[in-house]
Amino acid sequence: MALSSYQRLFSRSAGVLAHITSLPGRFGIGDMGKSAYQFVDFCNAAHLRLWQVLPLTPTGYGNSPYYSYSAMAGNHLLISPDGLKERGFLAESDLENVPNFPDNRVDYGAMIPFKMGLFEKALANFQANASKEERKNYEKYCKDNSAWLEDFALYVALKTAKYDGQPWDKWEQPDRFLEKKAMDAARKNYAHIIDLHKFLQYEFSVQWASLRKYANSKGVALVGDIPIFVAYDSADVWSKKDAFRLDDNAMPTHVAGVPPDYFSATGQLWGNPHYNWANMEKDKFQWWGDRFEKCFELYDVVRVDHFRGFEAYWEVPFGMPNAMKGKWQLAPGQKLFSAMKKRFKELPVIAEDLGLITPEVTALRKEFGMPGMKILQFGYEGGDPSDGFLPHNYETDCAAYTGTHDNDTTLGWFRSCSDDRKRNALDYLRASSEQEVVWEMIRAGYLSTALFAIFPLQDILTQDSSSRMNSPGKADGNWEYRLLPNQLGEWHVNMLAKLGKLSNRLEPVEKEPVKLESTL
């Protein structure tokens, strides 16, 4: 049975959550080069049949993959310079004087200008030396993706070259509203930048397709992530204003967030513009269909972030200082996913259904056969044996995680717990130390009835809070975590493979596991 089949994908299995940026490598950030292929080999050897990444779109404010300036484009910073060299677009001499980037974190400020310099050289070599077949492939890619690529490249060119990074609501009116004369002039004046970003999107697609093909050949499926909302300062909102709730001056009328709850007395004000669902419904949710199609080109399974927003969403009038003065509005989730089901036949989707979940949200998820999510860290608050986050209470249609990118590592979480919660966790997990808690929680996830059991890389490595990926509410220092060379090895492979066998998460497999020839 082919790896891409829905039945094969949605069988009992285990996986790892590790973003591409977190992989080792000499260019300042994890990329789609050698270490990514080695990571696939690690997954294969450890019988991890799922590799989950964070959104692959370009990062925006704070380097967050959840705040992107395009819902369709790939993050060009993940392009491998070694891969460009192998394809003849960089020379060995171009890669000789790589700065001494830190191994343990991504230094975005130093890495970005370095890689952009390499990309400029690669474009020049492509334009001068690309074969006839390569040019044909490039032209086909641009044509096939023209619905979003042309606007994206033009948006980036204006934003970077003309407006020094300012958001598009600060641009001159002809550029804000895509007036034809202004756009024609921009395409002429900034042709080089437009060509650069179209080339980078093409290269991203080539490298990712190669990596996905390799992963699938080793029995590893790639799990992606699609945020429900997009940033206001994005090519999508700029070029498709009718799809969003904006006023006559193209400013949001309402923005996204969540209401006050146990964790925040004023709620969370995210600030993303809400969709104009009525307009989207007129063309049978074409934009959403195109977005899912792009995701299914990249991934075997897609995790949909903030799934509850497809049933009802919290809207806050634009300009409010917090999320308190908002209200719930119904969303056309049933109509949307019915249209997606009709277009794609199957929907290999994991629904992130954390937070305030109503019976209506659960019914929507179950109607379309989407597994929900369970976080093992959440199950020890009050010692209640009926807590839905305790493994013995799971239904099969869920993906169990020790934590997500937004949670502390399990070791860090345990160290910060109250004495009562620590005692509850130790008793439940039969652990006698904080180190044991981490692996006993992983074991509990494996042995649970959850369809998928997925664990952050940091938990597999038993790392503390200094290694967490994101701390919500913290302004800087997020999204920088990196795996050090040689941190993963045979011990981790053997332990995970043993748990996979013990919990019946090994089959079906298409390929015999490869021997792990090198550590990461």
Residue, then its C-alpha position, 0 to 999 in steps of 0.5 A: m500500500a502506498l505511503s500516501s494512502y489515507q488508510r496507511l497514514f491513519s494507522r497506529s504510529a509514533g512520531v517526533l515534533a522537530h522543526i527544520t530550523s532546529l536541525p544541525g548545520r553550518f549555515g546558522i539555521g537548520d535547512m533541507g540539506k544533509s542533516a534533514y536526510q540524516f534526521v529521516d534516517f533517525c526516524n526510520a531507525a527508531h520506527l518513528r513513522l511521523w516527522q512533524v514540523l512547524p509551518l514552512t511559510p516565511t517567518g514574520y514578526g519575532n521570527s515566528p512561523y505562525y506569523s507569516y507574510s504569506a500563507m502560500a510561500g515557502n520559507h526561503l531561509l530553509i533552502s540548503p546552500d549545499g543543495l544549491k551547490e549540488r545543483g550547480f548554482l553555487a561554487e565551492s568557493d562560495l561556501e568557504n568563508v561561512p561565519n562562526f554561527p552558534d551551534n545551539r541557537v539560530d542567530y537570525g540577525a547574522m544568518i539572514p544577510f549571509k544567506m541572502g548574499l548566497f541566494e543572490k549569487a545562486l540567482a545570477n548563476f541560474q540566470a546565466n547557466a541554467s540548462k534548457e530543461e531547468r528553465k523549462n521546469y522553472e517556468k512551469y513552476c511559475k505558471d502553476n503557482s501564478a495565482w499566489l506567486e506573482d502577488f507574493a513576489l511583488y509584495v516582497a519587492l515593494k515591502t523591502a525595496k520601496y518601503d524599507g520593511q513597513p507594513w502595507d497599510k503604511w504604503e502610498q495609496p496606489d500601492r496599497f490598493l494595487e492600482k494597475k499603473a503603480m503595479d506595472a511600474a513596480r514590476k519594472n522597477y523591482a524586476h530583480i527582486i521579483d525574480l529573486h523571490k520567484f527563483l527562491q520559491y522554485e528552489f524551495s519547492v525542488q529541495w522540499a520535494s526531494l526531501r519528502k520523496y526520501a522520507n516517504s521512501k523510508g516509511v516516514a510521513l511528513v506532518g505539517d501545520i496550517p495556522i487558521f489565521v494569517a497576518y494582516d501585513s501579508a501578501d494574502v490580505w494585501s492582494k485579496k482584501d475581499a476575503f477579509r473583514l476590512d473597512d474602506n481604508a483597508m483596515p481591519t474591522h475586527v481581529a482575532g483572539v480568545p476570551p478571558d479564561y483561567f490563564s489570562a484575565t484579559g484574554q489573548l489579543w492576536g490581532n489577525p484580521h478575520y475572514n469575510w466568510a460570506n465572500m469566501e463562500k461565494d466562490k466555494f472557498q477557493w482560497w482555502g482550497d488553494r491553501f490546503e492544496k499547497c499544504f498537501e503538496l508539502y505534507d502527508v498529514v496537516r495539523v490545523d491550528h486553532f480548529r475551534g475557530f472553524e466552528a465559532y471564533w472570538e472577534v474583537p473590534f479593531g483598536m481594543p487594548n485587549a480581548m475582553k470586549g469581544k464576542w463569539q461568532l459562528a463560522p461556516g466550518q461544516k460548509l468549508f470542510s464539505a467543500m474541501k472533502k469534495r475537492f480532495k476526497e480525503l482530508p488527512v488532517i489533525a485538528e488542534d482542539l485545545g482550549l475552550i472546546t464545546p460539543e459543537v466543535t467536537a461534532l465538527r471534528k468527528e464529522f470529518g474524521m479528524p483526530g484531535m489532540k491530547i497533551l499529557q502534561f495537562g493531565y495532573e492538575g487536580g488528581d482527578p482520574s477522569d481528567g480527559f488528558l490522562p492516557h487511560n481516558y483517551e479515545t482512539d481518534c486523537a494524537a497524544y503529545t507530551g507537549t507542543h511547541d508552545n509548552d515547556t519541555t516536560l522536564g522544565w514543566f515538571r520542575s515548575c509544577s506545584d508539589d501536588r501536581k508533581r506528586n500526581a505525576l509521579d504516582y501516575l507515571r510510577a516515576s521516582s525522579e524528574q528524569e524518569v518522569v520524562w521517559e515515563m510520560i513518553r512511554a504513557g503516550y506510546l501505550s495509550t490508545a491514541l492513534f498517533a503518539i508524537f513527542p517533541l525532540q527536546d523531550i526525547l533528549t530530556q532537555d530542560s526549559s532552556s531548550r523550549m521552542n516558544s514561550p508565549g508572551k515572551a517578546d524575544g528569544n523564541w524559535e531559536y532552538r537547535l539540536l547540537p551535532n551528535q546529540l541523537g544516537e543509538w541509545h535514543v534509537n533503541m529506546l524509541a524502537k523498543l517502545g514502538k514494538l511494545s505498543n504496537r506502533l511499528e506496522p504497517v511499514e514499507k521499508e526495513p529500517v536503515k542502520l543509523e550510520s551517523t548520529l545527528 
